[in-house]
Amino acid sequence: MVLQKKTIIISSILTFLLLVSCSSRTTLTKAEIAYQKGHYRKVLELTPLPEIAEFKEWGLAHTLLGSNARIPKNNIAQLADEKQEINIKNKEIELVLRAMLLLDNSFFEQYLLAWYEYYPMSQYHVDFATHALTSNGTNLVVIPANISSLIDFRISCYKRNWEDAYSKLTTESKDITTIDYLKNKPLTLLVDILKAITYGSDQKEKNGDNLSKAASFFPANSTERFLCHLYSGKLYDKANSKNRTKALEEFEYAMKNTSKPNLYDYALWYYLTTTKKNSTRSALNTTLEFASSWNDSLYFDDFLDELGESMLATRAWDTYYSTYKFLMPYASDYSKSKYAYIAGRLLQENLADNSETNTPKAIKTAFKTAWEAPDGKLYYRLMAANKLKMSTTEIIQNLTEKDKDWTIEKDSKTQKNIKIFLAEHDYQNAYTTYIANKFHVSTELALELGDELANTTSKDLNWYPEALRTYVAAIYAADEPVTKEQFAKIYPQYYSTFVHEYSTKYNFPEYYMYALIRSESFFNAKVVSYANAVGLTQLMAGTAADMARKLKISEYDTTKPDDNILLGTHYIQELYTRLDDSYIQAFFSYNGGITRVRRWRKENPDLPLDLFLEVVPIAQTREYGRKIATAAAMYGTLYYGKSTNEVLNEIFEK
């Protein structure tokens, strides 16, 4: 290693960057303070790195192939802790490497190589390469070519620039798919190499053949063999439909070559989704064969979503019902709630044929299954509760009870920092600290933070979105029952003056307008979508201009809550009128366009509107309908004396 610039220049640059990254003195560790003061040896004393073998082992254990991959997806608290631990470790290592660099430490290159080779990539890796090793494209430090190329390659992968990553590999070697190149690579690096080959190369079939051959040279049941088969399958799948049989064979080989539950599920997911490309029937048969073998049911929710949507789109009602019956022992709460509710409705509407003698009992069982899935989708749980004629009191009581797989282990330091930030009115740091540590902050303090953010909002400074996210996180993370008043905070009545005024003026229920604003913008008055929809009700420029013209308004600003809610309320009320007073079709049209909705309804005139929602061709519009219905039911119940059943019946009435 050779320093090309004076140490004092590097030191000043790095100190400046560190100061930027550490936004408040109360967040600094002792090592960071020592670094700022130029006490680099003190940094190494305060945060000593382990022996290189142990250093590498920690990195591997915390990749997606390591210990954290064994954490079930429903253990959100443990997953969050794992993510936070990795983040803290990478931040700490970056600081130590900065100090080692400035001290010209003889072990610098050894640890630098191991950090980029064995650890999950992070923004800290990118920042170190960008600011510590270079400055404005100029090298500050000369490091060996192998380390430099490794860093460039992994940063390309981190940024998902796969073609660039693949190009870097082929520049290094022409035989990157052979066992000679792939052997002895750390798993972290091997995964990036295989991804670059899969997503950055246009020689899919050839590379699939080569990886399949390379797999056979690794020991049976090794992760390396698993990975080669897995990515060989991906390459065959991407090559063309003629190679699909080969892809399925490779995914099956991958499943047979691992004893790790998470890796088995990973390969099985690809196996299932590939069979679906052949046909829905093929995917169904494969699901019947393998569902009992999967480990983490949450991993397969998106596949089961697509499978169900295909059956509903083709009106395979009986098949859908039989699939529901089969899946119940193996599905997650999310999939249970969805399949069970829809299956119950298919029976109720005599669309599906029930081979059982007691159809009313089967219907009730389906709805009870949907409601009693505690982590199921709230929309389907509420719809099932409606069919079961449950009282609002029962529903709210259930939603405010907590039966989680975790307990909040309060961290006194984190809580103290949040309180200090609040006392100093440093809301940004209070918010970001909470979000990063929400499973270690008491519900009471989290709700206090939300209240502070909401109460601080003014015309010029909008903290409503952060307040709402804080409330949602606090209620979700709570490990004990919450009150109805606390639960209501996740359905706030922000901008109530404007909502009340224009809902009254255009005779459109307030609870629908709150549901629309919450679903569209999360109460962010200045948000602009990727499609350039603006503000609280997410108005497109043309729509806003059209509404303004009809209202004879010459000047307006859709980033202003007053103007936006006025135009948005007028627009949704107009759609409601044009669609024969159908609330749900008006909301579908607000999201997907009235012409499309009329065409879809014409194609499915016989379906009740809740089942019509399930066959709407655009996934975003389907989900939008579910969000609106859920939020409207909650707002109606919490503030307007309506039962959830009243609101849901009303929105799907016609």
C-alpha positions as CSV (number, residue, x, y, z in Angstrom):
1,M,0.0,0.0,0.0
2,V,1.3,3.4,-1.0
3,L,-0.2,6.7,0.2
4,Q,-0.3,9.1,-2.7
5,K,-1.5,12.2,-1.0
6,K,-0.5,13.7,2.3
7,T,-2.1,12.1,5.3
8,I,-3.4,15.3,6.6
9,I,-5.4,15.9,3.4
10,I,-6.9,12.4,3.6
11,S,-7.6,12.9,7.2
12,S,-9.4,16.2,6.7
13,I,-11.5,14.6,3.9
14,L,-12.4,11.6,6.0
15,T,-13.1,13.6,9.1
16,F,-15.5,15.8,7.1
17,L,-17.3,12.8,5.7
18,L,-17.6,11.3,9.1
19,L,-19.0,14.5,10.5
20,V,-21.6,14.5,7.7
21,S,-22.7,11.0,8.5
22,C,-22.9,11.6,12.2
23,S,-25.7,14.1,12.4
24,S,-25.7,14.7,16.2
25,R,-23.2,14.5,19.0
26,T,-25.5,12.2,21.0
27,T,-25.3,9.5,18.3
28,L,-21.4,9.3,18.3
29,T,-19.6,6.3,19.8
30,K,-16.4,6.8,21.7
31,A,-14.5,5.4,18.6
32,E,-16.1,8.0,16.4
33,I,-15.2,10.8,18.8
34,A,-11.6,9.5,18.9
35,Y,-11.6,9.5,15.1
36,Q,-12.8,13.1,14.9
37,K,-10.0,14.1,17.2
38,G,-7.4,12.4,15.1
39,H,-6.7,9.7,17.7
40,Y,-6.6,6.8,15.2
41,R,-4.7,4.4,17.5
42,K,-7.4,4.9,20.1
43,V,-10.0,3.9,17.5
44,L,-8.3,0.6,17.0
45,E,-8.1,0.1,20.8
46,L,-11.8,0.9,21.2
47,T,-13.0,-1.3,18.3
48,P,-10.4,-4.1,17.9
49,L,-10.9,-6.4,15.0
50,P,-10.8,-10.2,15.6
51,E,-8.3,-12.5,14.0
52,I,-8.8,-12.6,10.3
53,A,-10.3,-16.2,10.3
54,E,-12.9,-15.1,12.9
55,F,-13.5,-11.8,11.0
56,K,-14.3,-13.8,7.8
57,E,-16.5,-16.2,9.7
58,W,-18.7,-13.4,11.0
59,G,-19.2,-12.0,7.6
60,L,-20.3,-15.4,6.1
61,A,-22.6,-16.2,9.0
62,H,-24.6,-13.0,8.4
63,T,-25.2,-13.3,4.7
64,L,-28.4,-14.7,3.2
65,L,-26.7,-18.1,3.2
66,G,-25.7,-17.9,6.9
67,S,-27.4,-17.8,10.2
68,N,-29.9,-15.0,9.5
69,A,-31.5,-17.0,6.7
70,R,-32.7,-19.5,9.2
71,I,-34.9,-16.8,10.9
72,P,-38.5,-17.3,10.0
73,K,-40.0,-14.5,7.9
74,N,-42.8,-14.0,10.5
75,N,-40.2,-13.2,13.2
76,I,-40.0,-9.6,12.2
77,A,-38.3,-8.4,15.4
78,Q,-35.4,-10.9,15.0
79,L,-35.0,-10.1,11.3
80,A,-34.9,-6.4,12.2
81,D,-32.3,-7.0,14.9
82,E,-30.2,-9.0,12.4
83,K,-30.3,-6.2,9.8
84,Q,-29.4,-3.6,12.4
85,E,-26.5,-5.8,13.7
86,I,-25.1,-6.1,10.2
87,N,-25.5,-2.3,9.6
88,I,-23.7,-1.5,12.9
89,K,-20.9,-4.0,12.2
90,N,-20.3,-2.6,8.7
91,K,-20.2,1.0,10.0
92,E,-17.7,0.0,12.7
93,I,-15.5,-1.8,10.2
94,E,-15.5,1.1,7.9
95,L,-14.4,3.4,10.7
96,V,-11.6,1.0,11.7
97,L,-10.4,0.7,8.1
98,R,-10.2,4.5,7.8
99,A,-8.1,4.6,10.9
100,M,-5.9,1.7,9.7
101,L,-5.4,3.5,6.4
102,L,-4.3,6.7,8.0
103,L,-1.9,4.8,10.3
104,D,-0.5,2.9,7.4
105,N,-1.3,-0.3,9.3
106,S,0.3,-3.4,7.9
107,F,-2.9,-5.4,8.2
108,F,-5.0,-2.9,6.3
109,E,-5.1,-4.7,3.0
110,Q,-5.8,-8.1,4.6
111,Y,-8.9,-6.8,6.4
112,L,-9.9,-4.7,3.4
113,L,-9.9,-7.7,1.1
114,A,-11.9,-9.8,3.7
115,W,-14.5,-7.1,4.2
116,Y,-15.3,-6.9,0.5
117,E,-15.0,-10.6,-0.1
118,Y,-16.9,-12.1,2.9
119,Y,-19.4,-9.5,4.1
120,P,-22.9,-8.5,2.9
121,M,-22.4,-5.4,0.7
122,S,-23.6,-2.1,2.1
123,Q,-23.6,1.6,1.5
124,Y,-20.6,1.7,3.9
125,H,-18.6,-0.4,1.4
126,V,-19.5,2.0,-1.4
127,D,-18.7,5.1,0.6
128,F,-15.4,3.7,1.7
129,A,-14.4,3.0,-1.9
130,T,-15.7,6.3,-3.2
131,H,-14.3,8.6,-0.5
132,A,-11.5,6.8,1.3
133,L,-9.7,5.1,-1.6
134,T,-10.5,7.7,-4.2
135,S,-11.5,11.4,-4.5
136,N,-13.2,12.8,-7.6
137,G,-11.9,9.8,-9.6
138,T,-8.3,10.2,-8.4
139,N,-6.8,7.3,-6.4
140,L,-5.6,8.4,-3.0
141,V,-4.2,4.9,-2.3
142,V,-2.5,2.3,-4.4
143,I,-3.9,-1.1,-3.6
144,P,-3.2,-4.5,-5.3
145,A,-5.1,-5.0,-8.6
146,N,-6.9,-8.0,-7.3
147,I,-8.4,-6.1,-4.4
148,S,-9.3,-3.1,-6.7
149,S,-11.0,-5.3,-9.2
150,L,-12.9,-7.2,-6.5
151,I,-14.2,-3.9,-5.0
152,D,-15.3,-2.6,-8.4
153,F,-17.1,-5.9,-9.2
154,R,-19.0,-6.1,-5.9
155,I,-20.0,-2.5,-6.1
156,S,-21.4,-3.1,-9.6
157,C,-23.4,-6.1,-8.2
158,Y,-24.6,-4.0,-5.2
159,K,-25.9,-1.4,-7.7
160,R,-27.4,-4.2,-9.8
161,N,-25.4,-3.2,-12.8
162,W,-25.2,-6.8,-13.9
163,E,-23.9,-6.2,-17.4
164,D,-21.0,-4.2,-16.1
165,A,-20.3,-6.8,-13.4
166,Y,-20.3,-9.6,-16.0
167,S,-18.0,-7.5,-18.2
168,K,-15.6,-7.1,-15.3
169,L,-15.6,-10.9,-14.7
170,T,-14.9,-11.8,-18.3
171,T,-12.1,-9.2,-18.4
172,E,-10.5,-11.1,-15.5
173,S,-11.0,-14.6,-16.9
174,K,-12.6,-16.2,-20.0
175,D,-13.7,-19.3,-18.1
176,I,-15.8,-17.9,-15.3
177,T,-18.4,-20.8,-15.5
178,T,-15.8,-23.6,-14.9
179,I,-15.0,-25.3,-11.7
180,D,-11.4,-24.0,-11.8
181,Y,-12.7,-20.5,-11.5
182,L,-15.6,-21.0,-9.2
183,K,-13.9,-23.3,-6.6
184,N,-12.6,-21.8,-3.4
185,K,-14.6,-18.7,-3.7
186,P,-16.2,-17.4,-0.5
187,L,-20.0,-18.0,-0.7
188,T,-20.7,-14.3,-0.5
189,L,-18.6,-13.6,-3.6
190,L,-19.8,-16.8,-5.4
191,V,-23.4,-15.6,-5.2
192,D,-22.5,-12.3,-6.9
193,I,-20.5,-14.1,-9.6
194,L,-23.4,-16.4,-10.3
195,K,-25.8,-13.4,-10.4
196,A,-23.6,-11.6,-12.8
197,I,-23.5,-14.6,-15.1
198,T,-27.2,-15.1,-14.9
199,Y,-28.4,-11.5,-15.3
200,G,-25.5,-9.9,-17.2
201,S,-24.8,-12.5,-19.9
202,D,-26.6,-13.1,-23.1
203,Q,-25.3,-16.7,-23.4
204,K,-28.0,-18.2,-21.1
205,E,-28.2,-21.7,-22.4
206,K,-24.4,-22.2,-22.8
207,N,-23.7,-20.8,-19.3
208,G,-26.5,-22.9,-17.9
209,D,-24.8,-26.0,-19.3
210,N,-21.5,-25.0,-17.9
211,L,-22.8,-24.3,-14.4
212,S,-24.6,-27.6,-14.4
213,K,-21.3,-29.4,-15.1
214,A,-19.5,-27.3,-12.5
215,A,-22.1,-28.3,-9.9
216,S,-21.1,-32.0,-10.2
217,F,-17.5,-31.2,-9.0
218,F,-18.6,-29.8,-5.7
219,P,-19.5,-32.2,-2.8
220,A,-23.0,-33.4,-2.6
221,N,-25.2,-31.3,-0.3
222,S,-22.7,-28.5,-0.3
223,T,-24.0,-24.9,-0.6
224,E,-21.7,-24.4,-3.6
225,R,-23.3,-27.4,-5.5
226,F,-26.8,-26.0,-4.6
227,L,-25.9,-22.6,-5.9
228,C,-24.6,-23.9,-9.2
229,H,-27.7,-26.0,-9.8
230,L,-30.0,-23.1,-8.8
231,Y,-28.4,-20.5,-11.1
232,S,-28.1,-23.1,-13.9
233,G,-31.9,-23.4,-13.6
234,K,-32.3,-19.7,-13.7
235,L,-30.2,-19.5,-16.9
236,Y,-32.2,-22.2,-18.6
237,D,-35.4,-20.6,-17.6
238,K,-34.2,-17.2,-19.1
239,A,-32.9,-18.8,-22.2
240,N,-36.2,-19.8,-23.8
241,S,-39.2,-22.0,-23.2
242,K,-37.5,-25.0,-24.9
243,N,-35.1,-25.1,-21.9
244,R,-37.8,-25.1,-19.3
245,T,-37.5,-28.9,-18.7
246,K,-33.8,-28.4,-18.0
247,A,-34.6,-25.5,-15.7
248,L,-37.0,-27.7,-13.7
249,E,-34.4,-30.5,-13.4
250,E,-31.7,-28.1,-12.1
251,F,-34.1,-26.6,-9.5
252,E,-34.9,-30.1,-8.4
253,Y,-31.2,-31.0,-8.2
254,A,-30.8,-27.9,-6.0
255,M,-33.6,-28.9,-3.7
256,K,-32.0,-32.4,-3.3
257,N,-28.5,-30.9,-2.6
258,T,-29.3,-28.9,0.5
259,S,-30.2,-29.7,4.1
260,K,-30.9,-26.0,4.9
261,P,-34.6,-25.2,5.1
262,N,-34.3,-21.7,3.7
263,L,-32.3,-22.8,0.7
264,Y,-34.7,-25.6,0.0
265,D,-37.6,-23.1,0.0
266,Y,-35.6,-20.8,-2.3
267,A,-35.2,-23.5,-4.9
268,L,-38.7,-24.8,-4.5
269,W,-40.1,-21.3,-5.1
270,Y,-38.3,-21.2,-8.5
271,Y,-39.5,-24.7,-9.3
272,L,-43.1,-23.8,-8.6
273,T,-43.0,-20.5,-10.5
274,T,-41.4,-22.2,-13.5
275,T,-44.1,-24.9,-13.6
276,K,-46.7,-22.1,-13.7
277,K,-45.1,-20.9,-16.9
278,N,-46.1,-24.2,-18.4
279,S,-49.7,-24.0,-17.2
280,T,-51.8,-23.3,-14.2
281,R,-52.7,-27.0,-14.1
282,S,-49.0,-28.0,-14.0
283,A,-48.4,-25.5,-11.1
284,L,-51.4,-26.9,-9.2
285,N,-50.1,-30.4,-9.5
286,T,-46.7,-29.4,-8.4
287,T,-48.1,-27.5,-5.4
288,L,-50.1,-30.6,-4.4
289,E,-46.9,-32.6,-4.5
290,F,-44.6,-30.2,-2.7
291,A,-46.6,-28.0,-0.3
292,S,-46.2,-30.4,2.6
293,S,-42.4,-30.1,2.2
294,W,-41.9,-26.4,2.3
295,N,-40.6,-24.9,5.6
296,D,-41.5,-21.2,5.7
297,S,-45.0,-20.7,4.3
298,L,-44.6,-17.0,4.0
299,Y,-42.0,-17.5,1.3
300,F,-44.7,-18.8,-1.0
301,D,-47.4,-16.1,-0.6
302,D,-46.7,-14.4,-3.9
303,F,-46.7,-17.7,-5.8
304,L,-50.0,-18.7,-4.2
305,D,-51.4,-15.2,-5.0
306,E,-50.6,-15.6,-8.7
307,L,-51.9,-19.2,-8.7
308,G,-55.2,-18.1,-7.2
309,E,-55.5,-15.2,-9.6
310,S,-55.0,-17.5,-12.6
311,M,-57.8,-19.8,-11.4
312,L,-60.2,-16.9,-10.7
313,A,-59.4,-15.2,-14.0
314,T,-60.4,-18.4,-15.9
315,R,-63.4,-19.0,-13.6
316,A,-62.0,-22.3,-12.3
317,W,-64.3,-21.9,-9.3
318,D,-64.3,-25.6,-8.3
319,T,-60.5,-25.9,-8.6
320,Y,-60.1,-22.8,-6.5
321,Y,-62.3,-24.3,-3.8
322,S,-60.5,-27.6,-3.8
323,T,-57.1,-25.8,-3.7
324,Y,-58.3,-23.9,-0.6
325,K,-59.2,-27.1,1.1
326,F,-55.8,-28.6,0.4
327,L,-53.7,-25.6,1.3
328,M,-55.0,-24.8,4.7
329,P,-52.5,-27.0,6.7
330,Y,-49.6,-25.5,4.8
331,A,-50.4,-21.9,4.0
332,S,-49.4,-18.8,5.9
333,D,-52.0,-16.7,7.7
334,Y,-52.0,-14.3,4.8
335,S,-52.8,-17.0,2.2
336,K,-55.3,-18.7,4.5
337,S,-57.3,-15.5,5.0
338,K,-57.4,-14.8,1.2
339,Y,-58.1,-18.4,0.0
340,A,-60.6,-19.1,2.7
341,Y,-62.7,-15.9,2.3
342,I,-62.9,-16.2,-1.5
343,A,-63.7,-20.0,-1.2
344,G,-66.5,-19.2,1.2
345,R,-67.9,-16.6,-1.2
346,L,-67.7,-19.0,-4.1
347,L,-69.8,-21.5,-2.2
348,Q,-72.2,-18.9,-0.9
349,E,-72.8,-17.7,-4.5
350,N,-73.2,-21.2,-5.8
351,L,-70.3,-20.8,-8.1
352,A,-68.3,-23.6,-6.7
353,D,-69.7,-27.1,-6.2
354,N,-69.2,-28.4,-2.7
355,S,-69.0,-32.2,-2.5
356,E,-69.8,-32.0,1.2
357,T,-73.4,-32.4,2.3
358,N,-73.5,-29.5,4.7
359,T,-72.8,-26.4,2.5
360,P,-73.8,-23.8,5.1
361,K,-71.3,-25.3,7.6
362,A,-68.6,-25.4,4.9
363,I,-69.3,-21.7,4.2
364,K,-69.1,-20.7,7.9
365,T,-65.9,-22.8,8.3
366,A,-64.3,-20.9,5.4
367,F,-65.2,-17.5,6.8
368,K,-64.0,-18.5,10.3
369,T,-60.7,-19.7,8.9
370,A,-60.2,-16.4,7.2
371,W,-61.1,-14.4,10.3
372,E,-59.1,-16.5,12.7
373,A,-55.8,-16.1,10.8
374,P,-54.2,-13.5,13.2
375,D,-51.6,-12.4,10.7
376,G,-53.9,-12.6,7.7
377,K,-54.6,-9.7,5.5
378,L,-56.9,-7.3,7.3
379,Y,-59.2,-6.8,4.3
380,Y,-60.1,-10.5,4.1
381,R,-60.4,-10.8,7.8
382,L,-62.9,-7.9,7.9
383,M,-64.8,-9.2,5.0
384,A,-65.1,-12.6,6.7
385,A,-66.1,-11.0,9.9
386,N,-68.9,-9.2,8.0
387,K,-70.2,-12.5,6.6
388,L,-70.1,-14.0,10.1
389,K,-72.1,-11.0,11.3
390,M,-69.6,-10.2,14.0
391,S,-70.0,-7.1,16.1
392,T,-67.8,-4.1,15.8
393,T,-66.8,-4.5,19.5
394,E,-65.6,-8.0,18.8
395,I,-63.6,-6.9,15.8
396,I,-61.9,-3.9,17.5
397,Q,-61.2,-6.0,20.6
398,N,-59.5,-8.6,18.4
399,L,-57.5,-6.1,16.5
400,T,-56.2,-4.4,19.6
401,E,-55.1,-7.6,21.3
402,K,-51.5,-8.7,20.6
403,D,-50.3,-12.2,20.2
404,K,-46.8,-11.8,18.7
405,D,-43.8,-14.0,18.5
406,W,-41.7,-11.4,20.1
407,T,-41.4,-9.1,23.2
408,I,-40.1,-5.6,23.1
409,E,-36.7,-5.7,24.8
410,K,-36.3,-2.0,25.6
411,D,-32.9,-0.5,25.0
412,S,-32.4,2.3,27.5
413,K,-29.7,4.0,25.4
414,T,-31.9,4.2,22.3
415,Q,-34.9,5.4,24.4
416,K,-32.7,8.0,26.1
417,N,-31.4,9.3,22.7
418,I,-35.0,9.6,21.3
419,K,-36.0,11.6,24.4
420,I,-33.0,13.9,24.0
421,F,-33.8,14.5,20.4
422,L,-37.4,15.3,21.2
423,A,-36.3,17.7,24.0
424,E,-34.1,19.4,21.4
425,H,-36.9,19.4,18.8
426,D,-34.6,17.3,16.5
427,Y,-37.5,15.4,15.0
428,Q,-35.6,14.0,12.1
429,N,-33.1,12.2,14.3
430,A,-35.8,11.1,16.7
431,Y,-37.8,9.6,13.9
432,T,-34.9,7.8,12.1
433,T,-33.6,6.5,15.5
434,Y,-37.0,5.1,16.3
435,I,-37.6,3.5,12.9
436,A,-34.2,1.7,13.0
437,N,-34.9,0.4,16.6
438,K,-38.6,0.1,16.8
439,F,-38.5,-3.3,18.4
440,H,-36.5,-1.9,21.3
441,V,-38.6,1.2,22.1
442,S,-41.6,1.1,24.3
443,T,-45.0,1.6,22.7
444,E,-45.7,4.6,25.0
445,L,-42.5,6.5,23.8
446,A,-43.2,5.6,20.2
447,L,-46.7,7.0,20.4
448,E,-45.4,10.1,22.1
449,L,-43.0,10.6,19.2
450,G,-45.8,10.2,16.8
451,D,-47.9,12.8,18.7
452,E,-44.9,15.2,18.7
453,L,-44.5,14.8,14.9
454,A,-48.2,15.3,14.2
455,N,-48.5,18.3,16.5
456,T,-45.4,20.0,15.0
457,T,-46.8,19.9,11.5
458,S,-47.5,23.3,10.1
459,K,-48.2,24.8,6.7
460,D,-44.4,24.9,5.9
461,L,-43.3,21.7,7.6
462,N,-45.3,18.5,7.1
463,W,-44.5,15.7,9.6
464,Y,-47.8,13.9,9.0
465,P,-46.4,11.0,6.9
466,E,-43.6,10.3,9.5
467,A,-46.1,10.6,12.3
468,L,-48.4,8.0,10.7
469,R,-45.5,5.7,9.9
470,T,-44.4,6.0,13.6
471,Y,-47.9,5.1,14.7
472,V,-48.2,2.2,12.4
473,A,-44.8,0.8,13.5
474,A,-45.6,1.3,17.1
475,I,-49.0,-0.5,17.0
476,Y,-47.5,-3.3,14.8
477,A,-44.5,-3.8,17.1
478,A,-46.5,-3.6,20.3
479,D,-46.2,-6.8,22.3
480,E,-49.1,-6.0,24.6
481,P,-52.8,-5.0,24.0
482,V,-53.3,-1.4,22.9
483,T,-56.4,0.8,23.6
484,K,-58.9,1.6,20.9
485,E,-57.7,5.3,21.1
486,Q,-54.1,4.2,20.5
487,F,-55.2,1.9,17.6
488,A,-57.1,4.8,16.1
489,K,-53.9,6.8,15.6
490,I,-53.0,4.6,12.6
491,Y,-56.2,6.1,10.9
492,P,-55.7,9.8,11.6
493,Q,-58.0,12.6,10.6
494,Y,-55.4,15.0,9.3
495,Y,-56.6,18.0,7.3
496,S,-60.0,17.6,8.9
497,T,-61.2,21.1,8.1
498,F,-60.8,20.6,4.4
499,V,-62.1,17.1,4.3
500,H,-65.2,18.0,6.3
501,E,-65.9,21.1,4.2
502,Y,-65.6,19.4,0.8
503,S,-67.2,16.1,1.8
504,T,-70.2,18.0,3.0
505,K,-70.3,20.3,-0.1
506,Y,-70.2,17.3,-2.5
507,N,-72.2,14.9,-0.3
508,F,-69.5,12.3,-0.2
509,P,-68.8,10.5,3.1
510,E,-65.8,11.7,5.0
511,Y,-64.6,8.2,5.9
512,Y,-64.2,7.5,2.2
513,M,-62.2,10.7,1.7
514,Y,-59.9,9.9,4.6
515,A,-59.5,6.3,3.2
516,L,-58.6,7.8,-0.2
517,I,-56.0,10.3,1.1
518,R,-54.4,7.7,3.4
519,S,-54.2,5.1,0.6
520,E,-53.0,7.6,-2.1
521,S,-50.5,9.7,-0.3
522,F,-50.2,8.7,3.3
523,F,-51.0,12.3,4.0
524,N,-48.0,13.7,2.2
525,A,-49.2,16.9,0.7
526,K,-46.3,17.4,-1.6
527,V,-45.6,13.9,-2.8
528,V,-45.3,13.3,-6.6
529,S,-45.7,9.8,-7.9
530,Y,-43.6,8.1,-10.7
531,A,-46.6,8.9,-13.0
532,N,-46.5,12.6,-11.9
533,A,-49.7,12.4,-9.8
534,V,-49.5,15.2,-7.2
535,G,-50.5,15.7,-3.6
536,L,-52.9,14.3,-1.0
537,T,-55.4,12.8,-3.5
538,Q,-52.7,12.1,-6.2
539,L,-54.2,14.1,-9.0
540,M,-52.8,14.0,-12.5
541,A,-52.4,17.4,-14.1
542,G,-55.1,16.8,-16.8
543,T,-57.6,15.6,-14.2
544,A,-56.9,18.6,-11.9
545,A,-57.3,21.0,-14.8
546,D,-60.6,19.3,-15.9
547,M,-62.0,19.5,-12.4
548,A,-60.9,23.1,-12.0
549,R,-62.6,24.0,-15.3
550,K,-65.9,22.4,-14.2
551,L,-65.7,24.3,-10.9
552,K,-64.8,27.5,-12.7
553,I,-61.5,27.8,-10.7
554,S,-58.8,29.7,-12.6
555,E,-55.9,29.4,-10.1
556,Y,-55.1,26.4,-8.0
557,D,-52.1,24.5,-6.7
558,T,-52.4,20.7,-6.2
559,T,-49.6,20.7,-3.6
560,K,-51.8,22.8,-1.4
561,P,-54.1,20.7,0.8
562,D,-57.1,23.0,0.4
563,D,-57.0,22.9,-3.4
564,N,-56.0,19.3,-3.7
565,I,-58.8,18.0,-1.4
566,L,-61.3,20.2,-3.2
567,L,-60.5,18.9,-6.7
568,G,-60.0,15.3,-5.5
569,T,-63.4,15.2,-3.7
570,H,-65.1,16.6,-6.7
571,Y,-63.5,14.1,-9.0
572,I,-64.3,11.0,-6.9
573,Q,-67.9,12.2,-6.4
574,E,-68.2,12.7,-10.1
575,L,-67.0,9.1,-10.8
576,Y,-69.4,7.8,-8.2
577,T,-72.3,9.5,-10.0
578,R,-71.2,8.3,-13.4
579,L,-71.0,4.7,-12.2
580,D,-74.5,4.6,-10.9
581,D,-73.7,5.4,-7.3
582,S,-71.2,2.5,-6.9
583,Y,-68.5,3.3,-4.4
584,I,-66.1,0.5,-5.2
585,Q,-66.4,1.0,-9.0
586,A,-65.7,4.7,-8.4
587,F,-62.5,3.9,-6.5
588,F,-61.5,1.4,-9.2
589,S,-61.9,4.1,-11.8
590,Y,-60.0,6.6,-9.7
591,N,-57.1,4.2,-9.9
592,G,-57.5,2.4,-13.2
593,G,-59.7,4.7,-15.3
594,I,-63.4,4.6,-15.9
595,T,-63.3,3.2,-19.4
596,R,-61.3,0.2,-18.2
597,V,-63.7,-0.4,-15.3
598,R,-66.8,-0.3,-17.4
599,R,-65.2,-2.8,-19.8
600,W,-64.2,-5.1,-17.0
601,R,-67.6,-4.9,-15.5
602,K,-69.2,-5.6,-18.8
603,E,-67.1,-8.8,-19.1
604,N,-68.1,-9.9,-15.6
605,P,-71.7,-8.6,-15.0
606,D,-72.8,-11.6,-12.9
607,L,-70.2,-11.4,-10.2
608,P,-70.8,-9.8,-6.9
609,L,-68.5,-6.8,-6.5
610,D,-66.3,-8.3,-3.9
611,L,-65.6,-11.2,-6.3
612,F,-65.4,-8.8,-9.2
613,L,-62.5,-7.2,-7.4
614,E,-60.6,-10.5,-7.5
615,V,-60.8,-10.7,-11.3
616,V,-59.9,-7.1,-12.1
617,P,-57.0,-7.6,-14.5
618,I,-54.6,-5.0,-13.0
619,A,-53.0,-6.0,-9.7
620,Q,-52.5,-2.5,-8.5
621,T,-56.2,-1.7,-8.9
622,R,-57.2,-4.9,-7.1
623,E,-55.0,-4.0,-4.2
624,Y,-56.2,-0.4,-4.2
625,G,-59.8,-1.6,-3.8
626,R,-58.8,-3.7,-0.8
627,K,-56.9,-0.8,0.8
628,I,-59.8,1.6,0.3
629,A,-62.4,-0.8,1.7
630,T,-60.2,-1.6,4.7
631,A,-59.4,2.0,5.6
632,A,-63.0,3.2,5.0
633,A,-64.3,0.5,7.3
634,M,-61.8,1.5,10.0
635,Y,-62.6,5.3,9.7
636,G,-66.3,4.7,9.6
637,T,-66.1,2.6,12.8
638,L,-63.6,4.7,14.7
639,Y,-65.1,8.1,14.1
640,Y,-68.6,8.0,12.5
641,G,-70.6,5.6,14.5
642,K,-70.7,3.1,11.7
643,S,-70.1,-0.6,12.1
644,T,-67.4,-2.2,9.9
645,N,-70.2,-4.3,8.4
646,E,-72.2,-1.2,7.4
647,V,-69.3,0.4,5.6
648,L,-68.3,-2.8,3.8
649,N,-71.9,-3.6,2.7
650,E,-72.2,0.0,1.5
651,I,-69.0,0.1,-0.5
652,F,-69.8,-3.2,-2.3
653,E,-73.5,-2.6,-2.6
654,K,-73.6,-2.0,-6.3
